Amino acid sequence: QVQLVESGGGLVQTGDSLRLSCAASGRTISRDNMGWFRQAPGKEREFVAAIGASGASRVYTESVKGRFSISRDNFKNTLYLQMNSLRPQDTAVYYCALSPQFSTYLQNYNDWGQGTQVTVSS
Protein backbone atom coordinates (compact mmCIF):
# COMPACT_ATOMS: atom_id res chain seq x y z
CA GLN A 1 0.00 0.00 0.00
CA VAL A 2 1.40 3.36 -1.00
CA GLN A 3 0.97 6.53 1.01
CA LEU A 4 1.11 9.96 -0.64
CA VAL A 5 1.75 13.16 1.29
CA GLU A 6 1.55 16.56 -0.36
CA SER A 7 3.33 19.63 0.93
CA GLY A 8 4.35 23.10 -0.18
CA GLY A 9 1.01 24.85 -0.29
CA GLY A 10 0.38 28.22 1.27
CA LEU A 11 -0.97 31.74 0.94
CA VAL A 12 0.65 33.79 -1.82
CA GLN A 13 -0.10 36.85 -3.92
CA THR A 14 -0.98 37.04 -7.59
CA GLY A 15 2.12 36.46 -9.70
CA ASP A 16 3.99 34.52 -7.03
CA SER A 17 5.33 31.00 -7.32
CA LEU A 18 4.97 27.82 -5.29
CA ARG A 19 6.46 24.35 -5.58
CA LEU A 20 4.31 21.49 -4.42
CA SER A 21 5.80 18.15 -3.48
CA CYS A 22 4.19 14.74 -3.18
CA ALA A 23 6.25 12.25 -1.22
CA ALA A 24 5.41 8.58 -1.64
CA SER A 25 6.15 5.85 0.87
CA GLY A 26 5.37 2.18 1.24
CA ARG A 27 6.67 1.17 -2.17
CA THR A 28 8.45 2.63 -5.15
CA ILE A 29 6.39 4.72 -7.55
CA SER A 30 8.92 4.59 -10.36
CA ARG A 31 6.58 2.52 -12.53
CA ASP A 32 3.44 4.58 -11.85
CA ASN A 33 1.95 7.35 -13.88
CA MET A 34 1.19 10.29 -11.63
CA GLY A 35 -0.98 13.35 -11.66
CA TRP A 36 -1.97 16.53 -9.90
CA PHE A 37 -5.59 17.50 -9.42
CA ARG A 38 -7.21 20.42 -7.63
CA GLN A 39 -10.54 21.18 -6.04
CA ALA A 40 -11.82 24.66 -5.38
CA PRO A 41 -14.63 25.34 -2.87
CA GLY A 42 -17.97 24.30 -4.29
CA LYS A 43 -16.44 22.80 -7.41
CA GLU A 44 -15.59 19.32 -8.60
CA ARG A 45 -12.05 18.01 -8.47
CA GLU A 46 -10.31 18.74 -11.76
CA PHE A 47 -7.23 17.57 -13.61
CA VAL A 48 -4.17 19.81 -13.56
CA ALA A 49 -1.20 17.84 -14.89
CA ALA A 50 0.05 14.30 -15.44
CA ILE A 51 3.43 12.69 -15.98
CA GLY A 52 4.39 9.27 -17.22
CA ALA A 53 6.50 6.81 -15.27
CA SER A 54 9.76 7.81 -16.95
CA GLY A 55 8.95 11.50 -16.93
CA ALA A 56 9.07 11.76 -20.70
CA SER A 57 5.32 12.20 -21.18
CA ARG A 58 3.59 15.21 -19.65
CA VAL A 59 0.21 16.81 -20.17
CA TYR A 60 -1.45 19.90 -18.70
CA THR A 61 -4.88 21.36 -18.51
CA GLU A 62 -5.15 24.40 -20.77
CA SER A 63 -5.43 26.97 -18.00
CA VAL A 64 -2.01 26.13 -16.52
CA LYS A 65 0.02 25.59 -19.69
CA GLY A 66 3.13 27.75 -19.69
CA ARG A 67 2.78 28.49 -15.97
CA PHE A 68 2.91 25.08 -14.23
CA SER A 69 5.47 22.34 -14.66
CA ILE A 70 5.13 18.75 -13.43
CA SER A 71 8.21 16.68 -12.70
CA ARG A 72 9.30 13.68 -10.70
CA ASP A 73 12.37 12.27 -8.99
CA ASN A 74 12.04 8.50 -8.92
CA PHE A 75 15.13 8.17 -6.73
CA LYS A 76 13.45 10.32 -4.11
CA ASN A 77 10.03 8.74 -4.77
CA THR A 78 8.64 12.25 -5.12
CA LEU A 79 6.40 14.14 -7.52
CA TYR A 80 6.55 17.91 -7.95
CA LEU A 81 4.42 20.72 -9.33
CA GLN A 82 6.16 24.02 -9.98
CA MET A 83 3.53 26.75 -10.15
CA ASN A 84 4.51 30.16 -11.50
CA SER A 85 2.51 33.31 -12.22
CA LEU A 86 -0.20 32.20 -9.84
CA ARG A 87 -3.68 33.63 -10.19
CA PRO A 88 -6.60 33.85 -7.75
CA GLN A 89 -8.43 31.25 -9.84
CA ASP A 90 -5.65 28.77 -9.00
CA THR A 91 -6.86 28.77 -5.40
CA ALA A 92 -7.78 25.20 -4.46
CA VAL A 93 -6.73 22.13 -2.54
CA TYR A 94 -4.15 20.34 -4.66
CA TYR A 95 -3.96 16.54 -4.65
CA CYS A 96 -1.43 14.12 -6.09
CA ALA A 97 -2.46 10.69 -7.27
CA LEU A 98 -1.21 7.50 -8.93
CA SER A 99 -2.59 5.78 -11.99
CA PRO A 100 -1.71 2.56 -13.83
CA GLN A 101 -2.17 4.47 -17.08
CA PHE A 102 -1.13 7.88 -18.39
CA SER A 103 -4.43 9.70 -18.03
CA THR A 104 -6.18 13.00 -17.47
CA TYR A 105 -9.28 11.30 -16.07
CA LEU A 106 -9.83 11.36 -12.34
CA GLN A 107 -11.49 7.93 -12.31
CA ASN A 108 -8.28 6.30 -13.56
CA TYR A 109 -6.38 7.32 -10.43
CA ASN A 110 -6.42 4.87 -7.55
CA ASP A 111 -4.26 6.29 -4.78
CA TRP A 112 -4.60 9.83 -3.46
CA GLY A 113 -2.89 12.10 -1.02
CA GLN A 114 -4.71 14.20 1.55
CA GLY A 115 -4.17 17.47 -0.32
CA THR A 116 -2.42 20.77 0.31
CA GLN A 117 -4.14 24.16 0.27
CA VAL A 118 -3.02 26.82 -2.18
CA THR A 119 -4.54 30.26 -1.78
CA VAL A 120 -3.71 33.08 -4.16
CA SER A 121 -4.79 36.57 -3.10
CA SER A 122 -5.46 39.35 -5.57
Protein Blocks (a to p, Z undefined) as FASTA:
>chain_A
ZZdddehiacddehiacddddddehiacklpccddddddehiacddfbdcdfkomaccdd
fklgokaccdddfknopacdddehiafklgccddddddfbdcfbfklpmbdcebjadddd
ZZ
